[in-house]
Amino acid sequence: QTVAVKRVHASVFDSKLAQQRAERELTQLATLSSDGVAKILAQGVDSDLLWYAMEWADGRPLSTLVTELGPLPASNAAQLIQGDDDLRHSVV
């Protein structure tokens, strides 16, 4: 199975509390099961790195889209969330 592995260095977080919140959010995201959301398969902390592995999603990276089009308006982000009932309910 092809996966995407993401790493976030501790220096990105304002505090230890912010890193712990990110870890809890990943744990919550791992419970989602929806066609519109890549599943978090594993997560952990290794030294100063928070890492997680998620299902691979084919397509263009969001960063490419933002580079080409600029930041997405809030209404577009809201449409992305509204399009997926599981994600919408997890956010609310």
C-alpha positions as semicolon CSV with decimal commas, in nm:
position;residue;x (nm);y (nm);z (nm)
1;Q;0,000;0,000;0,000
2;T;0,132;0,343;-0,094
3;V;0,113;0,597;0,189
4;A;0,207;0,959;0,249
5;V;0,425;1,022;0,554
6;K;0,411;1,370;0,705
7;R;0,657;1,507;0,961
8;V;0,615;1,818;1,174
9;H;0,910;1,945;1,377
10;A;0,836;2,055;1,735
11;S;0,964;2,407;1,655
12;V;0,647;2,462;1,446
13;F;0,432;2,457;1,759
14;D;0,401;2,758;1,990
15;S;0,407;2,537;2,297
16;K;0,404;2,178;2,418
17;L;0,030;2,220;2,466
18;A;-0,013;2,305;2,096
19;Q;0,179;1,990;1,998
20;Q;-0,036;1,780;2,231
21;R;-0,349;1,932;2,074
22;A;-0,219;1,837;1,727
23;E;-0,158;1,481;1,849
24;R;-0,517;1,462;1,982
25;E;-0,654;1,599;1,655
26;L;-0,466;1,330;1,461
27;T;-0,609;1,066;1,691
28;Q;-0,958;1,202;1,624
29;L;-0,897;1,219;1,248
30;A;-0,786;0,855;1,255
31;T;-1,142;0,760;1,357
32;L;-1,294;0,906;1,038
33;S;-1,388;0,671;0,760
34;S;-1,511;0,846;0,448
35;D;-1,447;0,838;0,076
36;G;-1,361;1,209;0,088
37;V;-1,100;1,191;0,365
38;A;-0,760;1,019;0,351
39;K;-0,739;0,782;0,649
40;I;-0,469;0,835;0,910
41;L;-0,302;0,493;0,935
42;A;-0,041;0,554;1,205
43;Q;0,104;0,837;1,409
44;G;0,368;0,899;1,668
45;V;0,638;1,122;1,810
46;D;1,006;1,050;1,752
47;S;1,247;1,288;1,926
48;D;1,129;1,633;1,815
49;L;0,916;1,511;1,524
50;L;0,543;1,452;1,522
51;W;0,476;1,216;1,232
52;Y;0,180;1,046;1,074
53;A;0,117;0,814;0,783
54;M;-0,198;0,848;0,578
55;E;-0,354;0,694;0,271
56;W;-0,208;0,820;-0,054
57;A;-0,444;1,041;-0,253
58;D;-0,376;1,090;-0,622
59;G;-0,410;1,442;-0,749
60;R;-0,247;1,780;-0,735
61;P;-0,123;1,900;-0,397
62;L;-0,320;2,179;-0,235
63;S;0,001;2,385;-0,223
64;T;0,014;2,377;-0,605
65;L;-0,345;2,495;-0,626
66;V;-0,278;2,780;-0,383
67;T;0,036;2,879;-0,577
68;E;-0,163;2,888;-0,901
69;L;-0,485;3,047;-0,772
70;G;-0,384;3,220;-0,449
71;P;-0,539;3,151;-0,109
72;L;-0,883;2,993;-0,129
73;P;-1,171;3,208;-0,007
74;A;-1,336;3,087;0,314
75;S;-1,650;2,998;0,115
76;N;-1,449;2,747;-0,091
77;A;-1,307;2,586;0,222
78;A;-1,659;2,571;0,367
79;Q;-1,781;2,397;0,051
80;L;-1,508;2,134;0,089
81;I;-1,622;2,059;0,443
82;Q;-1,994;2,070;0,358
83;G;-1,935;1,820;0,078
84;D;-1,840;1,550;0,327
85;D;-2,087;1,469;0,605
86;D;-1,833;1,277;0,813
87;L;-1,584;1,561;0,802
88;R;-1,849;1,826;0,870
89;H;-1,972;1,641;1,180
90;S;-1,618;1,594;1,311
91;V;-1,550;1,968;1,282
92;V;-1,871;2,078;1,455
